[in-house]
């Protein structure tokens, strides 16, 4: 059963807020996806490079370990850029949901929307 406050259906408001969040997530997923895919392609290239260099005798097991340690640092920095996008995404989701609830609260309380 829905909860109504002055004709404002809270279940409907919640659904609207969730849908607002979904729209934000869908619009930002390509940015996150692109970075993750790029990181994955880079890791695959590194793997092919290491294999070839190891086969040629240019890199020892120790050298490969050092290379991988350095690449882990680079990957961590790239993943942090995703975290920044994710933090921005969280803010956008919060803003969208808050806007829905703010409007519903003002309607429910009979106040002018500010």
N, C-alpha and C positions, 0 to 999 in steps of 0.2 A: 504494500500500500504506500502510495506516495505521500510525502509530507508537503503540505501546502502552507505557505505563509503569505497571507493577503493575496491569494491567487497565484503565487509563484511556486511552481512545482520543483522542489529541490532535486528530485530524481532527474527531471529534464535538464536542470541547470548542470548537474554533475555530468550527464551525458554530453551536453554542449561543451563543457570544459574539457572533457576527455577528447572529444573530436577536435577541439582547437589545438590540443597538444599533439594529436596525431598528424595534423596538417603541418605543424612545425617540424616534427621528426621526419616526415616524408620529404619535405623540401630541403632539409639539411643532410639527409643520408648520402646523396651523391658526393658531397665534400668529404665526408668521413670514409665512404667506400673508396673513393679515388685514392686517398692517402694510404689506406690499408692495402689496396691492390698494388700501388706503386712500391710500397715497402716490401711486399711479397715478391714482386718481380725483381727488385734489387737483391733480395736474399737468394733468389734462384740464380741470378747472374753471378753473384759471389761464389755460390757453390760450384758452378761450372768453371769459373776462373781458378778456384782453389784446386779442383780436381785436375785441371790441365797442368797447373804449375807443379803440383805434387807428382804427377806422372812424368813430367819433364825433369824432375829432380831440382827444380828451382826453389822449392819451398820444403823445408823439413816439417815434421810434425809439430815441433816447437814454434816454427814460423807461422804455421797455420793457426795454432792456438793464439798467438799474439794478434794475428790478423782478425780472428774471430772476436777477441776481446775488444779491439778497436771498433769493429763493425757493430758490436753490441752497444757501444757508447753512441754511435751514430744512430742506430735504430731507436735507442731510448729517447734521443733528442727529437727524432721524427715522431715518435709516439706521443711525446709531450705536446707536439703541435696538435695532435688529435685530441688530447685532453683539453687543450685550450678551446678547440672547436666544441668539444663536448660541454665545457663549462658555459660557453656562449649559448649552446643549444639548451642547456638547463635553464639559463636565464630567459631565453625566448619562450620556452614552455611555461615557465612560471608567470611571465608577463601575460601570455595568452590566457592561461587559466584564471589568473587574478582579474583580468579585464571582464571575463564572463561572470565571475562571482561578484565583482564590484557592482556591475550593472544589475545583477539579480538581487543583491542585498538592498541597493537603493530602491528598486522597484518594490521589493517586499516590505520595506519600511516606509514606502510612500514619500521618499525624499527625491529631490532633483538630483540627477546624475551629475557628478562633479568631474 
